[in-house]
Amino acid sequence: MKVIVLGGDGFCGWATALHLSAEGHHVTIVDNLVRRRTDEELGVSSLTPIRSIEERLQAWRETRNTPIDFVLLDVAKDYDRLEALFRDVAPDAIVHFAEQRAAPYSMKSPWHKRYTVDNNVNATSAVLCAMVEACPEAHLVHLGTMGVYGYGKTKGMTIPEGYIDATLRSAGAQADVEILYPVDPGSIYHMTKTLDQLLFLYYAKNDGLKITDLHQGIVWGTSTPETDLDERLVNRFDYDGDYGTVLNRFLAQAAIGHPLTVHGTGGQTRAFIHIRDTVRCIALAIQAPPRRGDRVQIMNQMTETHRVRDLAQMVSRMTGVPVEHLDNPRKEMAENDLVVANDSLIRLGLEPTRLSDGLMEEVVEVAGRNKDRCDTSRIVCSSLWVRPIAAE
């Protein structure tokens, strides 16, 4: 297939682009390289050294896999060029990673909140509009988040894949309907993903676009078989308080002997998936598009759930590094349960990678090799969900 990967220089996008190319697809990466500029803004770099996009692509050509094309373009701003690109490439599938992906970063300041909304919502709107005009038969595969469901009390109920049967009651009348599972975003970042859902619903209904929305859990790990082919292909390893995901942060902290920082009680239950399964899920989803006129196809892209404190204890037992509890900067429940259906991707052939499969030790080893690049002052999250109110 001809596949465009929007945001293909980022953590999930880079690994996905390589995987799809290795499968024989003709891949075009579209990126404005903003994630590299964000490193400069925050004053912290990936724990693994990331080569320039030119070096990355040259290294990939040397593996003798299908070469990957690259277009420097801002999806949220360069609409005319985006539409022209879609018309020129005529893609079979478009994979959409072109969004600011970090909840803490989205809460840092009024500017970061507005930037996240401007970038994420405008990018999704532009992609959908350009598809209608230039490639209406293409299949859009979007990387969403489990966070659209929220992490409230579900009383043991299994969270379905996107939709739920509901009974609406008003003025003495009632109707049984199927609706999107009620959203409950926990940050500005998560809120933009709920707005994406409404845009998808509209364009699927009005224009018949084929859309798959993958509600992904927290990604852990860094390497895939493709990124391991050459050191110049190495993927990002974010460990800082803004972009580091919780399990990767624990594993990086363990590698340098830093206490494992648990915010609050650690009773937050989250869904997880290894980066190797992320790229497999994208590949599986591309091969299974909905038909034109179908509702948006929603799949829960996760493999297991864990409480944060249980993860910390697991890593602590494995490495001997102690656990440290800090105040929670987020506005969230101290404890929650999470039971998630992920039947669709399992039916498509996903064979889940589990934490018990031994890959956590591999991540610690990668972090240990690069521990001299770690800035310990950037480990603790500094973004606050609610600004403190000054005393009178």
C-alpha positions, 0 to 999 in steps of 0.5 A, a space after each residue: 500500500 501507499 501509506 502516509 504517516 503524519 508525525 512520523 518523526 515522533 516516538 510512535 510514528 518513527 517506529 510505525 513508519 519503519 515497521 510498515 516499510 519493512 512490511 513492503 508498504 511505500 511510506 511517506 513521513 510528514 512531519 514539522 520536526 516540532 518534537 525536536 524543538 520541544 526538546 530545546 524548549 524544555 532543555 531536556 533530550 531523549 535518553 537515547 541520542 536521536 539522529 537527524 531525520 536525514 541520517 535516520 532515512 539514510 540509515 534505513 535506505 542502507 538496510 535495503 528495506 523499501 526507502 521512506 520519503 519525507 515531507 517537511 510540512 505542518 499539518 495544522 497550518 499548511 493546509 494547501 500543501 497537505 491537500 496537494 500532497 494527498 492528491 499527489 501521493 493518492 494514499 491507500 492509508 493515512 496514519 495520523 500521529 500529528 498531535 502533541 501527545 503529552 498530558 503534562 506538557 498540555 497543562 504547563 501554562 496557558 500557552 501550552 494549553 492553547 497550543 495543544 488545542 490549536 495544533 491537535 484539533 486543527 491538524 485533525 480537521 485539516 486531515 479530514 477536510 483534505 481527504 474529502 477533497 483529495 483522497 476520499 477512498 483512503 483509510 484514516 488510522 488515528 492514534 487516540 487514547 484510552 484517556 477519552 474514557 476517563 478514569 472514574 468509578 466504573 463499578 467493575 463494568 468493562 469499558 467497550 470499544 468506543 460505543 455503548 448502548 444507552 437509554 435516553 429519558 426526557 419529558 416522560 419519553 425514552 429511547 434506546 440508542 447506541 452512543 459514543 462512550 461518554 467522555 471524561 478527559 483528564 487533561 487538555 491533551 485528552 480533551 483534544 482527543 475527545 474533540 477528534 472523536 466528534 470530527 471523525 463521527 461527522 466526517 464518517 457520517 457526512 462524507 463517508 470517510 473510512 476512519 479507524 480510531 485506536 484508543 491506545 494505552 500508555 506505551 512502554 519500551 523503546 525498541 522494535 526489530 526495525 529500530 534495532 537494525 542500526 544505532 542511527 535508527 534508535 527510537 526516542 526514550 523520554 524519561 522527563 516529567 513532561 513526556 516520559 510515560 510512567 513505566 519508562 520513567 520507572 525503568 529509567 529511574 531504576 537504571 540510574 539508581 533514582 527512587 521510583 517516583 509515584 505521584 499520590 497513592 499510586 492507586 491509578 489503574 492504567 492500560 499499557 502496551 509495548 511499542 512493538 505491539 503499537 506498530 503491529 496494531 497499526 499494521 493490522 488496522 490498516 489491513 482492516 478498514 471499515 467500508 465507506 458509509 460505516 460508522 467510525 471503527 474504534 478499537 482499544 489498543 492495549 494489552 494489560 492494565 496495572 495500578 501505578 504502585 504495583 508497577 513501581 513495586 514490580 520494578 523495585 523488586 527487579 532492580 532493588 531501587 526504592 519507591 518514593 511517593 510524591 504529591 500528585 500534580 494531577 486532578 484525578 481520583 486517588 484510586 480507580 479500577 479499569 477493565 477494558 475490552 480489546 477484542 478487535 485487535 486480538 481477532 485481527 491477530 495481535 499476540 500481546 507482549 506482556 510485562 512478564 515477557 522479560 522486556 523490562 530488563 531490556 529497557 533498563 539496559 538501554 537506559 543504563 547504557 545512556 545514563 550519562 545523558 540523564 538530567 536528574 533535575 528533569 525527572 519530577 513532573 512540574 506541571 500542575 493541573 490546578 494552579 494554587 490559590 494565593 492566600 489572602 
